[in-house]
Amino acid sequence: MSQPINNRSITETYENKDVVLDVKGLRVYYETPKGDVLAVDGIDFKLYEGETLGLVGESGCGKSTAAMGILQLITPPGRIVSGEVWLDSSNLLAMSEEELRQRRWTKLALIPQGAMNSLNPTMRISAQIRDVIETHEGRKRGDDIKERILELFKMVGLPGRIYDMYPHELSGGMKQRVCIAMAIALDPMVIIADESTSALDVVVQRVVAQTMLRVKEALGVSMIMIGHDMGLMAQMVNRIAVMYAGHIVEIAGVEELFYKPGHPYSQLLIESVPSLTERKPLKITEGITHDPRNPPPGCIFQLRCPFVMDECRSVEPPIVEIRPHQQVACHLYKEQEDGSVIDVRDIATNP
């Protein structure tokens, strides 16, 4: 596994830290003429103070929809069906649009997926950051706001000369760092980075990743990092939540997930990462995905799971803590009366 970019242990335990974001039972569906697509179907997770949580899975698994649901930015034909999102002792899903507007950027900010499409091509870079600040803090003196914007540029490694430039005059990596500067402009508690390095080449990707880590450490913010690049996740996050078909199937520390993945889908994700030291064929997740408008009863992964059992086809698996800080939704693991957990595969091989 790659070494962390920031050269520190990224399996730090956060059990003694405060919970800054608590997502409970979030469901987001998309209406279609043939029925609702269950894009996010009841996810639960906590984000701790100072933590970076990775949200990973295949394209279409619901990662970005979950982020938009947390931010209350779902637009038709999508709708938030149910759930709670607790931030700073308030449920965001119970707020009015005005209350939400006051908290976006100040409490909860977004680094969007495509910086090229997120910046206004007709406005100077400085004007766009000024808008974010003045919308929440009111108009400020020209010298004060310029000094603040230049300080933001410095934090994300941008030269002051871009102050009066337009987005088309910047490279992709510079535009992405402008989006990071906008996200931290009002000192939020939580930042959601939605595949913010996916459209960049690997060299620029690393620069942007280093920028996000540096800013996170400097400001002490908590971060949700969304993506499907398992190698980058290994270098960036403290814990990983694995999503499949709108469900979180495993949450674990990054080292636990990479070296001892619990859920069969997590195992297949790890095996799909190319190795620079071993010559071995890449494994592909076989089977077919179900119709997202009509999920099967039982386990959501049953049609592609190499360990599927009869129980998987009828009973939804409960969340089981198979190791400290590693939770898995899978029938392979059975909790005993004494609180211990056994793997049924061990019973089959060692009766």
Beta strands, then each sheet from edge to edge (+ up, - down):
strand 1: 19-30
strand 2: 37-48
strand 3: 52-56
strand 4: 78-87
strand 5: 90-91
strand 6: 108-111
strand 7: 190-194
strand 8: 222-227
strand 9: 239-244
strand 10: 247-253
strand 11: 319-323
strand 12: 326-329
strand 13: 333-335
strand 14: 341-343
sheet 1: 2+ 1- 4+ 5-
sheet 2: 6+ 7+ 8+ 3+ 9+ 10- 12+ 11-
sheet 3: 13+ 14-
end
